[in-house]
């Protein structure tokens, strides 16, 4: 990222795609938190706007609406030369974030998807029907047509330069889809066997291949729920907060880093503001290095 670039925070306050919709309150809760008040004193960081899903529509229409609007705001932010920091909301908002990036670029970016889950179901394979389990498939051109092609025609991310990192709870149908499309999955077993640093190096070699633009989508449930309790779909174990923070600090210094998204903050489940404080620390890791 260029020296002196401004960071624009975009709240995506939608929980429509989740089973526990408390994450819809995440962006506003963080905006009101002490952690954000400390961070907002930086002249090069500002809160752009917070988007909400419309009330009078079906769930899919509500998700499609907020994602279309988010794609517009992300693309406009990048067009202005600012760096978008998207805060969700459930992970279905990623359909909007990365469609906006693709629209700005005119081509699909690479993507590092850090998550406890693969989020690669389609309506035909989903066990729950929850759309926050489908956004990666949608970005790859698979799923409900109302959630596809929101940025550019076809896929919104480059499958050959995309990696799911840290997954530890998923179904075989998701694995089969990602394998067929050529998305690399670095799951918990590989991390345990080879270590965080070696696996991160592998992931970054893929997403930065050819020097093209890339982004990071971080679901807070990738982190151990003992450290980040404020999430809607916690899974036992997980990544250490310090490893994730170190990774973001390293990524922030790489050429081609275009956007960051952090999702699934659920203030109803947080304890002693620990997840809000962690969210602020993760954002600071990027902002300090890029600045």
Secondary structure, DSSP 8 states (H G I E B T S, - for coil): --TT--EEEEEEE--TTSSSGGGGGHHHHHHTSHHHHHHTTSTTEEEEEEEE--SSS-HHHHHHHHHHHHHHHHHHHHHTT-EEEEEESSGGGHHHHHHHHHHHHTS-EEEEEE-SS-----TTT-SS--GGGTHHHHHTT-S-GGGS-SSSSS-SEEEEEEEEEEE-S--HHHHHHHHHHT-EEEEHHHHHHH-HHHHHHHHHHHHTGGG--EEEEEEGGGB-TTT---BSS--SS-B-HHHHHHHHHHHHTSTTEEEEEEE-B-GGG-STTHHHHHHHHHHHHHHHHH-
